[in-house]
Amino acid sequence: MLRGISIFAVFTLLPLISEGQIVIGYNTSDSAAKISDTSRILSKPDADRGDIPFIDYKPAVIWNSPTDPMSDYAYIRRNFTDQLVSVWTHPRRLYPASRIYALDMDGKHYRAVRVSAQNYVFAEKVVEGEMDFYLYRIIPQLNGWIEYIGYDSTGQVYHNNMVIENQVTMGKQENFGYFFSIGSDTLKPVSASSLQKFSDSFLNETPAAKALAAKFTGKNMNKSRKIAFIGLMAVGFIGLALTGEGGASWIFLAGFPAAGVVAYLNRPHTLHWEDMVEIVNTYNREVMR
């Protein structure tokens, strides 16, 4: 794991970030950054500027809070444990997911959410309704990360980690994390990392949505039947060992293929993000009836 690397090594990999240059957030007196004064923002990013590498920045509204927006061209830097938004007009100014509320960019809405004590991400809203649903791509951290340290606009030390992603397997297997919020309670989206817990807590009053979720959590109603068949299998093997090929032992062994069939039918299916979208859409249709 690449932790504790010298800050000088970080400068080599992250030319836009240094102790003296990083600024987290923006100065409220900077009228050029205000959404109400967009005329001074560059008309469109281009590849002619030599001070930063060319990145596909897109028109965006950054929400420092639910009532504090600003307009700029922006880009999400996802390969960090605290994901960052960089802006075109201020190349050294970064907006971490841990410090802002949301981002509107390229026709999409992203909420800044806390995954763990060290991980903050921008989760895209993909369903809107009584239950809003957000997802984000999980970047594997098995290869470790590189730590860097900067300062925010108040002079406080700011820590973050650049995730080292395996370039060979990157993008070949997409895993996603999920968040949701219900009704007007949108300030703190809730993690849906456990589908079973999500189903038990929120889908009991929506049977169709719960039935969809059951495809991916296993059919609990078959568990007692499965246990019974496994018991028959065990008794059958014991009977076969003690009595040879007696008729009684073959009766017990008949439970073996039956148990296999039940286990196959009861298997949980692989959950994809499209399945979660279908579950949440079904929930929204049911609660609106």
C-alpha positions in Angstrom: 0.0 0.0 0.0 1.4 3.4 -1.0 0.7 5.4 2.1 2.9 8.0 3.7 4.7 9.0 0.5 6.7 12.2 0.6 4.7 15.3 -0.3 7.4 16.1 -2.9 6.6 12.8 -4.7 3.0 13.9 -4.8 3.8 17.2 -6.5 5.3 15.1 -9.4 2.0 13.3 -9.9 -0.3 16.1 -9.1 1.0 19.3 -10.7 -2.1 21.2 -9.8 -1.9 20.6 -6.1 0.7 21.9 -3.7 0.8 23.2 -0.1 0.9 26.8 -1.2 -1.5 26.5 -4.1 -4.5 24.4 -3.1 -7.6 26.4 -2.2 -10.6 24.5 -0.9 -13.9 26.3 -1.7 -14.1 29.9 -2.8 -14.0 33.4 -1.4 -17.5 34.8 -1.0 -16.3 38.2 -2.1 -15.3 36.9 -5.5 -18.2 38.1 -7.6 -16.8 36.5 -10.7 -17.6 33.1 -9.2 -21.2 34.0 -8.2 -24.0 32.5 -10.3 -25.6 35.9 -10.5 -22.6 37.3 -12.4 -21.7 34.8 -15.1 -20.7 37.4 -17.7 -17.1 37.4 -16.5 -16.6 33.7 -16.8 -14.7 32.5 -19.8 -17.1 31.8 -22.7 -15.8 28.2 -23.2 -12.7 26.2 -22.1 -10.2 25.6 -24.8 -6.9 23.9 -25.3 -4.8 27.1 -25.6 -4.1 27.7 -22.0 -0.7 26.4 -21.0 -1.1 26.6 -17.2 -3.3 23.5 -16.9 -3.7 20.2 -18.9 -6.7 20.2 -21.2 -9.6 18.4 -19.6 -13.2 18.3 -20.9 -14.6 20.9 -18.5 -18.4 21.3 -18.8 -20.9 24.0 -17.7 -21.8 23.5 -14.1 -23.5 24.9 -11.0 -21.7 24.1 -7.8 -23.8 24.2 -4.7 -21.7 25.0 -1.6 -25.0 24.6 0.3 -28.6 24.2 -0.7 -28.9 28.0 -1.1 -25.4 29.0 -2.1 -24.8 28.2 -5.8 -22.0 29.4 -8.2 -21.5 28.9 -11.9 -18.4 27.8 -13.7 -17.0 25.1 -16.1 -16.2 22.1 -14.0 -14.7 18.6 -14.0 -15.0 15.8 -11.3 -11.7 14.2 -10.2 -13.0 10.8 -9.1 -9.8 9.0 -8.3 -9.6 10.5 -4.7 -10.9 9.2 -1.4 -12.5 12.7 -1.1 -13.6 13.3 -4.7 -12.9 16.8 -6.0 -14.4 19.3 -8.4 -11.9 21.5 -10.3 -13.1 24.6 -12.1 -11.9 26.3 -15.3 -11.7 29.9 -14.1 -9.6 29.0 -11.0 -7.3 26.1 -11.8 -5.9 25.9 -8.3 -9.3 26.0 -6.6 -10.8 22.7 -5.7 -14.2 21.8 -4.2 -14.1 18.5 -2.2 -17.2 16.4 -1.8 -16.7 16.6 1.9 -17.1 20.4 1.8 -20.0 21.1 -0.6 -23.6 20.1 -1.1 -24.2 19.2 -4.7 -23.2 19.7 -8.3 -25.3 20.2 -11.5 -23.2 19.4 -14.6 -23.9 18.2 -18.2 -27.6 17.8 -17.5 -27.0 15.6 -14.4 -27.4 16.3 -10.7 -24.8 14.9 -8.2 -25.1 14.9 -4.5 -22.0 15.0 -2.3 -22.4 12.0 0.0 -20.3 10.3 2.8 -19.5 6.7 2.1 -17.2 6.2 5.1 -15.1 8.3 7.5 -12.5 8.7 4.8 -14.6 8.4 1.6 -16.8 11.1 0.1 -18.1 10.9 -3.5 -20.4 12.6 -6.0 -23.4 10.3 -6.5 -25.5 10.8 -9.6 -29.3 11.1 -9.2 -30.8 8.6 -11.6 -34.4 8.4 -10.2 -36.5 11.3 -8.9 -39.8 10.8 -7.1 -41.0 10.1 -3.6 -37.8 8.2 -3.3 -34.8 9.8 -5.0 -32.1 7.3 -6.0 -28.4 8.0 -6.4 -25.5 5.9 -7.6 -21.7 6.2 -7.9 -19.0 3.9 -9.3 -16.9 2.2 -6.7 -13.2 2.6 -7.4 -11.2 -0.4 -6.0 -8.6 0.7 -3.5 -6.7 -2.6 -3.3 -3.6 -0.9 -4.8 -3.5 1.7 -2.1 -3.3 5.4 -2.4 -1.0 8.4 -2.3 -1.6 10.9 0.5 -1.2 14.6 0.0 -1.7 17.6 2.2 -2.8 21.0 1.4 -4.5 24.0 3.0 -8.0 25.3 2.7 -9.0 29.0 2.3 -8.9 29.5 6.1 -5.4 28.1 6.4 -6.5 24.8 8.0 -4.7 21.6 6.9 -6.6 19.5 4.4 -5.8 15.8 3.8 -6.8 13.7 0.8 -5.7 10.5 -0.9 -5.3 9.8 -4.6 -6.5 6.2 -5.3 -4.1 4.0 -7.3 -6.3 2.1 -9.7 -5.1 -0.9 -11.6 -4.9 0.2 -15.3 -5.2 -3.3 -16.6 -8.5 -4.1 -15.0 -9.9 -0.5 -14.8 -13.4 -0.3 -16.3 -13.7 -4.1 -16.9 -15.8 -4.7 -13.9 -18.1 -1.9 -12.8 -19.3 -2.0 -9.2 -21.7 0.7 -7.9 -22.7 2.0 -4.5 -26.2 3.4 -3.9 -27.9 6.1 -1.8 -31.5 7.2 -1.6 -33.6 9.8 0.1 -37.4 9.8 0.8 -39.8 12.7 0.5 -38.5 16.0 1.6 -35.7 14.5 3.6 -33.0 15.2 1.0 -30.2 16.7 3.1 -28.7 13.4 4.2 -29.1 10.6 1.6 -29.0 7.1 3.2 -26.7 4.4 2.0 -28.4 1.3 0.4 -25.2 -0.8 0.5 -27.2 -3.7 2.0 -30.2 -4.6 -0.2 -31.6 -6.9 2.5 -31.6 -4.1 5.1 -32.9 -1.6 2.6 -35.8 -4.0 1.7 -36.7 -4.8 5.3 -36.6 -1.1 6.3 -38.3 0.6 3.4 -40.2 -1.8 1.1 -42.6 -3.6 3.5 -45.5 -1.4 2.4 -44.7 -1.8 -1.3 -45.1 -5.6 -2.1 -44.2 -5.3 -5.7 -40.9 -3.5 -5.0 -40.2 -6.0 -2.2 -40.8 -8.9 -4.5 -38.3 -7.5 -7.0 -35.7 -7.0 -4.2 -36.3 -10.6 -3.1 -34.8 -11.9 -6.4 -31.5 -10.5 -5.3 -31.6 -11.4 -1.6 -33.0 -14.9 -1.7 -36.5 -16.2 -1.0 -36.6 -16.5 2.8 -39.8 -18.5 2.6 -37.9 -21.5 1.2 -35.3 -21.6 3.9 -37.1 -24.0 6.2 -37.8 -26.3 3.2 -34.1 -26.2 2.3 -33.1 -27.0 5.8 -35.4 -30.0 5.8 -34.0 -31.4 2.5 -30.4 -30.9 3.8 -31.4 -32.9 6.9 -32.8 -35.7 4.7 -29.6 -35.7 2.7 -27.5 -36.1 5.9 -29.7 -38.9 7.2 -29.6 -40.6 3.8 -25.8 -40.7 3.7 -25.7 -42.0 7.2 -28.3 -44.7 6.4 -26.5 -45.7 3.2 -23.2 -46.1 5.2 -24.9 -48.2 7.9 -27.3 -50.4 5.9 -25.7 -50.5 2.4 -28.1 -50.2 -0.5 -31.3 -50.6 1.5 -34.6 -49.2 0.4 -34.9 -46.9 3.4 -31.6 -45.2 2.6 -32.7 -44.5 -1.0 -35.8 -42.8 0.3 -33.6 -40.5 2.3 -31.3 -39.9 -0.6 -34.2 -38.7 -2.7 -33.9 -35.5 -0.8 -30.5 -34.8 -2.4 -31.7 -33.7 -5.9 -34.7 -32.0 -4.4 -32.4 -30.0 -2.1 -30.3 -29.1 -5.1 -33.3 -27.8 -7.0 -34.5 -25.7 -4.1 -31.0 -24.3 -3.5 -30.9 -23.3 -7.2 -34.3 -21.7 -7.2 -33.5 -19.9 -4.0 -30.2 -18.5 -5.2 -29.9 -14.7 -5.2 -29.3 -13.2 -8.6 -26.5 -10.7 -9.4 -27.7 -7.2 -8.6 -26.9 -4.5 -11.2 -27.6 -0.8 -11.0 -30.4 -1.2 -13.5 -32.1 -3.6 -11.1 -31.9 -1.0 -8.3 -33.5 1.6 -10.6 -36.3 -0.8 -11.4 -36.9 -1.5 -7.6 -37.0 2.2 -6.8 -39.2 3.1 -9.7 -41.6 0.3 -8.7 -41.6 1.7 -5.1 -42.5 5.2 -6.4 -45.3 3.9 -8.5 -46.8 2.0 -5.6 -46.7 4.8 -3.1 -48.3 7.2 -5.6 -51.4 4.9 -6.0 
